[in-house]
Amino acid sequence: MPAPHAEPMTVIGAGSWGTALAILLAREGRPTRLWGRNESQQHSMRIARRNLRYLPEASFPPSLEIASDLNQALQGAGDALIAVPSHAFRATLEIIKAHLGPQTRVAWATKGFEIATGLLPHQVVAQVLGETPGAVLSGPTFAKEVGAGLPTAMTIASTDENFAKELALGFSGPNFRAYTQSDIMGVEVGGAVKNVIAIGSGMADGMGYGANTRVALITRGLAEMMRLGVKLGALRETFMGLAGLGDLVLTCTDDQSRNRRFGMALGRGESPAQAQSAIHQVIEGVPASRAVYDVAQRLQVEMPICREIYRVMYESKPVAAAAQALMGREVRSETE
């Protein structure tokens, strides 16, 4: 395997996930810079040596630098890693474009279709940055556990095998393992769909439906994920890995998942606005439900769970009616 780069790596996005990834990289010995748009938060992190707003329990390793501005953050950086919500992804690419060096490679840990265009992150990167070496990081990961150094695994996908391997080496250590592969489409579809299914899983638990229902939603949600991914050109086997089944199970079953907690609130009878305001962070599954629905409609892919969650989110359909619609579907082969 190639040796890791000695150049600094810059993480763009100082939310919980961007902070956790920056801590992980610095902990494994790579000089790392972290930059976010909120100047007061940057100042607070520089003084406290931790992200008091999003990840207060995790202290910063000595090799993690809090950048003062974007130009300083990216100057001389070998790689840039973008960790922002999907709705901010294109704008972030546009902002950093002028600051990227000619040899700077770009990776991202952003999940979800772009609502306005139905594009996945790698397609947005191609539009904004052109043909540049790129990689996506995905898999069953909670920022709090990564920040705490708990054992974790994820997937790094790139058509540039060397880039994927170098990133995997940079992240991997005693308590973190990164696997590589080349199916960017499959990895990104898994990350886009799983948050929608997690809302459904939370809704079922909030209604008191129990473990049987939860597992049924996960299993049939996986079938919908695979159906859409294969239609878009992904490899079916990708969805049985960390970025597919692994991420789906994690997000649907653990209460650290904001999407699951949001769904549980809906299942208990709260409105989407009430549920979202109580969590105080971005609920990626909300815009994802619209984006996945639109893409599925355009491609004529049958995704009944995602369709019903979209109707709850955007057509004010009662949660109980959505559950009844799913249970009342005609009997069919499980493999269809």
C-alpha positions as CSV (number, residue, x, y, z in Angstrom):
1,M,0.0,0.0,0.0
2,P,1.2,3.6,-0.6
3,A,2.4,5.6,2.3
4,P,0.1,8.3,3.7
5,H,0.7,11.8,2.5
6,A,2.7,14.1,4.8
7,E,0.8,17.2,3.7
8,P,-2.0,18.5,5.9
9,M,-5.6,17.4,5.4
10,T,-8.3,20.0,5.7
11,V,-11.8,19.1,6.9
12,I,-14.4,21.5,5.7
13,G,-17.4,21.6,8.0
14,A,-17.2,21.9,11.8
15,G,-20.4,20.1,12.8
16,S,-20.4,16.9,14.8
17,W,-19.3,14.7,11.9
18,G,-16.7,17.0,10.5
19,T,-15.2,17.5,14.0
20,A,-15.2,13.7,14.7
21,L,-13.4,13.0,11.4
22,A,-10.8,15.8,12.0
23,I,-10.2,14.4,15.5
24,L,-9.8,10.9,14.1
25,L,-7.3,12.0,11.4
26,A,-5.2,14.0,13.9
27,R,-5.3,11.1,16.4
28,E,-3.8,8.8,13.8
29,G,-1.0,11.2,13.2
30,R,-1.9,13.2,10.2
31,P,-1.6,17.0,10.4
32,T,-5.2,18.2,10.2
33,R,-7.0,21.5,9.8
34,L,-10.6,22.1,10.6
35,W,-12.6,25.0,9.1
36,G,-16.2,26.0,9.5
37,R,-18.2,29.0,8.4
38,N,-19.1,30.2,11.9
39,E,-16.2,32.5,13.0
40,S,-17.3,32.6,16.7
41,Q,-17.5,28.9,16.8
42,Q,-14.0,28.6,15.3
43,H,-12.7,31.0,17.9
44,S,-14.4,29.0,20.7
45,M,-12.9,25.7,19.4
46,R,-9.4,27.3,19.2
47,I,-9.7,28.4,22.9
48,A,-11.4,25.3,24.3
49,R,-9.6,22.7,22.2
50,R,-13.0,21.0,21.7
51,N,-16.2,21.6,19.8
52,L,-18.4,22.7,22.7
53,R,-21.5,23.0,20.6
54,Y,-21.6,19.7,18.6
55,L,-19.1,17.3,20.2
56,P,-18.2,18.6,23.7
57,E,-16.9,15.3,25.1
58,A,-14.0,14.9,22.6
59,S,-10.8,16.9,23.2
60,F,-8.7,17.9,20.2
61,P,-5.3,16.1,19.6
62,P,-2.3,18.4,19.4
63,S,-2.0,18.0,15.6
64,L,-5.5,19.3,15.0
65,E,-5.4,23.0,14.0
66,I,-8.4,25.3,13.9
67,A,-8.0,27.3,10.7
68,S,-8.5,31.1,11.0
69,D,-9.8,31.4,7.4
70,L,-10.5,29.3,4.3
71,N,-7.4,30.3,2.4
72,Q,-5.2,29.4,5.4
73,A,-7.2,26.1,5.8
74,L,-6.5,24.9,2.3
75,Q,-3.1,26.4,1.6
76,G,-0.7,23.5,1.0
77,A,-3.3,20.9,1.8
78,G,-2.9,17.6,0.1
79,D,-6.5,16.5,0.5
80,A,-9.7,18.3,1.4
81,L,-12.6,16.5,3.1
82,I,-16.0,18.0,3.0
83,A,-18.4,17.1,5.8
84,V,-21.5,19.3,5.5
85,P,-25.2,18.5,5.1
86,S,-26.4,17.7,1.6
87,H,-28.3,21.0,1.2
88,A,-25.0,22.9,1.7
89,F,-22.8,20.7,-0.4
90,R,-22.9,22.5,-3.8
91,A,-22.4,25.9,-2.1
92,T,-19.5,24.6,-0.1
93,L,-17.8,23.3,-3.3
94,E,-18.3,26.7,-5.0
95,I,-16.8,28.5,-2.0
96,I,-13.6,26.3,-1.7
97,K,-13.1,26.0,-5.5
98,A,-10.9,29.1,-5.8
99,H,-8.8,28.0,-2.8
100,L,-7.9,24.5,-3.9
101,G,-4.4,23.8,-5.1
102,P,-3.8,22.2,-8.4
103,Q,-2.8,18.9,-6.7
104,T,-5.5,19.0,-3.9
105,R,-7.7,15.9,-4.0
106,V,-11.3,16.2,-2.7
107,A,-13.2,13.7,-0.6
108,W,-16.6,14.1,1.1
109,A,-18.7,12.6,3.9
110,T,-21.9,14.1,2.7
111,K,-25.0,11.9,2.1
112,G,-28.1,12.5,0.0
113,F,-29.4,13.5,-3.3
114,E,-29.4,17.2,-4.2
115,I,-33.1,18.2,-4.0
116,A,-33.1,20.7,-6.9
117,T,-31.3,18.4,-9.4
118,G,-31.7,14.8,-8.1
119,L,-27.9,14.5,-8.4
120,L,-25.7,12.5,-5.9
121,P,-22.6,14.2,-4.4
122,H,-20.1,12.8,-6.9
123,Q,-22.2,14.1,-9.7
124,V,-22.3,17.6,-8.1
125,V,-18.5,17.4,-7.6
126,A,-18.1,16.7,-11.3
127,Q,-20.3,19.7,-12.2
128,V,-18.5,22.2,-9.9
129,L,-14.9,21.0,-9.9
130,G,-14.7,19.0,-13.1
131,E,-12.6,15.9,-13.4
132,T,-10.8,15.7,-10.2
133,P,-9.8,12.7,-8.0
134,G,-12.7,12.2,-5.6
135,A,-13.7,9.8,-2.9
136,V,-16.8,9.3,-0.7
137,L,-16.7,8.2,3.0
138,S,-19.7,6.4,4.3
139,G,-20.9,3.7,6.6
140,P,-22.4,3.0,10.0
141,T,-20.8,5.8,12.1
142,F,-22.0,8.0,14.9
143,A,-19.9,11.1,15.5
144,K,-20.0,10.8,19.3
145,E,-18.5,7.2,19.2
146,V,-15.8,8.1,16.6
147,G,-14.9,11.1,18.8
148,A,-14.7,8.9,21.8
149,G,-12.4,6.5,20.0
150,L,-14.8,3.5,20.1
151,P,-14.2,0.7,17.5
152,T,-15.8,1.7,14.2
153,A,-15.6,0.7,10.5
154,M,-16.5,2.6,7.3
155,T,-16.2,2.4,3.6
156,I,-14.1,4.7,1.3
157,A,-15.1,4.5,-2.4
158,S,-13.2,6.0,-5.3
159,T,-12.5,5.2,-8.9
160,D,-8.9,6.2,-8.0
161,E,-7.7,3.1,-6.1
162,N,-4.5,4.8,-4.8
163,F,-6.6,7.7,-3.4
164,A,-9.0,5.3,-1.6
165,K,-6.1,3.3,-0.1
166,E,-4.2,6.4,1.1
167,L,-7.3,7.8,2.7
168,A,-8.0,4.4,4.3
169,L,-4.5,4.3,5.7
170,G,-4.9,7.8,7.1
171,F,-8.0,7.0,9.0
172,S,-7.3,3.5,10.1
173,G,-5.8,2.8,13.6
174,P,-6.3,0.6,16.6
175,N,-10.0,1.5,16.9
176,F,-11.0,2.5,13.4
177,R,-10.9,0.4,10.2
178,A,-11.6,1.7,6.7
179,Y,-12.4,-0.5,3.8
180,T,-12.0,0.5,0.1
181,Q,-14.0,-0.1,-3.0
182,S,-14.8,1.6,-6.3
183,D,-18.7,1.6,-6.4
184,I,-19.3,5.3,-5.6
185,M,-22.8,5.2,-6.9
186,G,-23.8,2.3,-4.7
187,V,-22.2,3.8,-1.6
188,E,-23.9,7.2,-2.2
189,V,-27.3,5.7,-2.9
190,G,-27.1,3.7,0.4
191,G,-26.3,7.0,2.3
192,A,-29.1,8.8,0.5
193,V,-31.9,6.3,1.2
194,K,-31.1,5.0,4.7
195,N,-32.1,8.3,6.5
196,V,-35.6,8.0,4.9
197,I,-36.1,4.5,6.1
198,A,-34.8,5.4,9.5
199,I,-37.7,8.0,9.8
200,G,-40.1,5.1,9.0
201,S,-38.5,2.8,11.6
202,G,-38.7,5.6,14.2
203,M,-42.4,6.2,13.3
204,A,-43.2,2.5,13.8
205,D,-41.5,2.4,17.2
206,G,-43.2,5.7,18.2
207,M,-46.5,4.0,17.4
208,G,-45.6,1.0,19.6
209,Y,-45.4,-1.5,16.7
210,G,-42.5,-3.4,18.1
211,A,-39.4,-5.3,16.9
212,N,-41.2,-7.3,14.1
213,T,-42.3,-4.2,12.4
214,R,-38.9,-2.6,12.7
215,V,-37.1,-5.5,11.2
216,A,-39.6,-5.7,8.3
217,L,-39.1,-2.0,7.6
218,I,-35.3,-2.5,7.6
219,T,-35.5,-5.5,5.3
220,R,-37.9,-4.1,2.8
221,G,-36.2,-0.7,3.0
222,L,-33.0,-2.5,1.9
223,A,-34.9,-3.9,-1.0
224,E,-36.0,-0.4,-2.0
225,M,-32.4,0.9,-1.7
226,M,-31.1,-1.9,-3.8
227,R,-33.8,-1.4,-6.4
228,L,-33.0,2.3,-6.9
229,G,-29.2,1.7,-6.8
230,V,-29.2,-1.0,-9.4
231,K,-31.4,1.2,-11.6
232,L,-28.7,4.0,-11.3
233,G,-25.9,1.6,-12.2
234,A,-24.7,0.5,-8.8
235,L,-23.5,-3.0,-7.9
236,R,-26.1,-5.0,-5.9
237,E,-23.4,-6.4,-3.6
238,T,-22.5,-2.9,-2.4
239,F,-25.8,-2.8,-0.5
240,M,-24.9,-5.8,1.6
241,G,-21.8,-3.9,3.0
242,L,-21.1,-1.2,5.5
243,A,-22.5,1.7,3.4
244,G,-25.7,-0.2,2.7
245,L,-27.0,-2.7,5.2
246,G,-24.6,-1.6,7.9
247,D,-25.6,2.1,7.8
248,L,-29.2,1.2,7.4
249,V,-29.3,-1.0,10.5
250,L,-27.4,1.5,12.6
251,T,-29.6,4.4,11.7
252,C,-32.9,2.5,12.1
253,T,-32.1,1.0,15.5
254,D,-30.1,3.4,17.7
255,D,-31.5,6.5,19.3
256,Q,-28.3,8.4,18.5
257,S,-29.9,8.7,15.0
258,R,-31.6,12.0,14.7
259,N,-33.7,10.6,11.8
260,R,-35.0,7.8,14.0
261,R,-35.8,10.1,16.9
262,F,-37.6,12.4,14.5
263,G,-39.7,9.5,13.3
264,M,-40.4,8.4,16.8
265,A,-41.8,11.8,17.6
266,L,-44.1,11.7,14.6
267,G,-45.2,8.2,15.7
268,R,-46.2,9.6,19.1
269,G,-48.4,12.2,17.4
270,E,-46.1,15.3,17.1
271,S,-46.1,17.4,14.0
272,P,-43.0,17.4,11.7
273,A,-42.3,21.0,12.9
274,Q,-42.6,20.1,16.6
275,A,-40.4,17.0,16.1
276,Q,-37.7,18.9,14.2
277,S,-37.5,21.8,16.6
278,A,-36.9,19.5,19.6
279,I,-33.8,18.0,18.0
280,H,-32.0,21.3,17.2
281,Q,-29.9,19.8,14.4
282,V,-30.4,19.0,10.7
283,I,-32.7,16.0,10.1
284,E,-31.2,14.8,6.8
285,G,-34.1,12.4,6.2
286,V,-36.6,15.2,5.8
287,P,-35.2,16.7,2.6
288,A,-34.0,13.2,1.6
289,S,-37.6,11.9,1.5
290,R,-38.5,14.5,-1.1
291,A,-35.3,13.9,-3.2
292,V,-35.6,10.1,-3.1
293,Y,-39.3,10.3,-4.0
294,D,-38.6,12.6,-7.0
295,V,-35.7,10.4,-8.3
296,A,-37.8,7.2,-7.9
297,Q,-40.7,8.8,-9.7
298,R,-38.5,9.9,-12.5
299,L,-36.9,6.5,-12.9
300,Q,-40.1,4.6,-12.3
301,V,-38.7,2.7,-9.4
302,E,-41.2,1.2,-6.9
303,M,-40.3,2.4,-3.4
304,P,-43.5,2.2,-1.3
305,I,-41.9,2.9,2.1
306,C,-40.1,6.0,0.9
307,R,-43.3,7.1,-0.9
308,E,-45.4,6.9,2.2
309,I,-42.8,8.7,4.3
310,Y,-42.7,11.4,1.7
311,R,-46.5,11.7,1.9
312,V,-46.3,12.1,5.7
313,M,-43.6,14.8,5.3
314,Y,-45.0,16.8,2.4
315,E,-48.6,15.9,1.9
316,S,-49.7,15.9,5.6
317,K,-50.7,12.2,5.5
318,P,-51.4,10.8,8.9
319,V,-48.8,8.4,10.1
320,A,-51.4,5.7,10.8
321,A,-52.8,6.0,7.3
322,A,-49.3,5.6,5.9
323,A,-48.8,2.4,7.9
324,Q,-52.1,1.1,6.7
325,A,-51.3,1.8,3.1
326,L,-48.1,-0.3,3.4
327,M,-49.8,-3.2,5.1
328,G,-52.6,-3.1,2.6
329,R,-50.5,-3.5,-0.5
330,E,-51.2,-6.5,-2.8
331,V,-49.4,-9.8,-2.1
332,R,-46.3,-10.3,-4.3
333,S,-43.1,-12.2,-4.5
334,E,-40.4,-11.1,-2.0
335,T,-37.8,-11.1,-4.7
336,E,-39.6,-8.6,-7.0
